[in-house]
Amino acid sequence: MARITLDDDRAKASASEAHYRRLETGDMIYFPRTPFVLTAEEHAVLLASKQDGSFHKNISYRPAEDRLRGVDPKDRAEWERVHRALRAYSERAIAFMASFLPRYAQEWKVDFASFRPIEEAGRKVALRSRNDLIHIDNFPSRPSHGDRLLRIFTNINPDRPRIWVTSENFEQLAWRYAGKARLPHPPTWIDALRSKAARLLATLGLPVVDRPPYDQFMLRFHHYLKESEAFQRDCPKDRWEFPPDSTWIVFTDTTSHSCISGQYALEQTFIVRRESLVFPDKAPIAILERMSGFPLGAPRSKSA
C-alpha cells in the first residue's frame, strides 16, 4: 500500500483516473495541509467539547437529518456550538470531495460525519470496537449492499500526529482468511424467509436491519480480523503519521487499517455506488462473488 501525497495546488484540481484506480485498490490520498478551511473558533469549540458518557464511541453528525449525537443535549449552549462546528466540517468536506472526486459524487450517498475527541492509545472499549486493531470497515446498522465505504479524515490536534498502521488490502486478505471467516453461501429458503421477516419488522419501526449475504460476511470478516491474535501479531504492517492539519482519503472497506494513537480527528463517510467505480472488479463484493461463485447483489438501476 502507498500513500499518495498531493500538494496544495494539486488539491484544487480533480483527481486523475490513476488516482481513482489507486484509491480503489487500497492506497491513500494524503494532503499535508487540509484542503479546506476550519476556522479558529470551530477548532476551539471541537477541542473543548466533551463526549456524553461511554455509550457513544464518537461524537457523530448525520447530515441528512442535521442531527448531532454524543454531546449532552441538556447543556444546550455546548450542544449548539459543537453542532455548528461539526456541521461546518461536514459541509466543507462534502464540497471538497465533490470537487476532487466528481465521478463518485454523481450518485454517492452522504453518510455520517464524526469527531473522535478521545485518545486512541489505551482506550477502554469492547474488542470489536477497538480502533487500534487492524480491520476493514463494515457498519452494523447500515449495510452497504456492495457499495463502497469512502472516508476522509482530518487531524485537528494542535500538537500531535495521528498514527495509523495498515496491512494488506482486502483482496489479499480475503484469499488468505475469507474461508476461516465463512464465505457467503447461496441463499436458502430459510435465508429468504429471514430477510422478508426483517424487512417486515423494519417497516413496523422495530430496530431490525436486513443484512444481505455480502454485508453479513463483511461484518464477520471485520470481527474475525480483530479477534485473531495470530493475524494481529503476524500480518505485514506499515506505519503512517498524519501530522496536525493534515487530511487523508481512503476506502476503508479495502484498506486494512488501525489507529494506534491520536486524539481530535474528524471524519466524513460516503457510500460510493459500484456503478461509479473506475475499477469495479476490485470492489470487495466483486472479489467475494468470484471466490464464492454466485452473485451477492445485482447492479441497481439509476433510480434505486
Helices and strands as residue ranges (DSSP letters): E 3-5, H 8-11, H 17-24, E 28-31, H 40-48, E 59-62, E 67-69, H 76-100, H 102-105, E 109-116, G 127-129, E 148-155, E 162-169, H 170-177, H 189-203, H 213-227, H 229-234, E 238-242, E 247-251, E 255-261, E 265-272, G 274-276, G 280-282, H 284-292
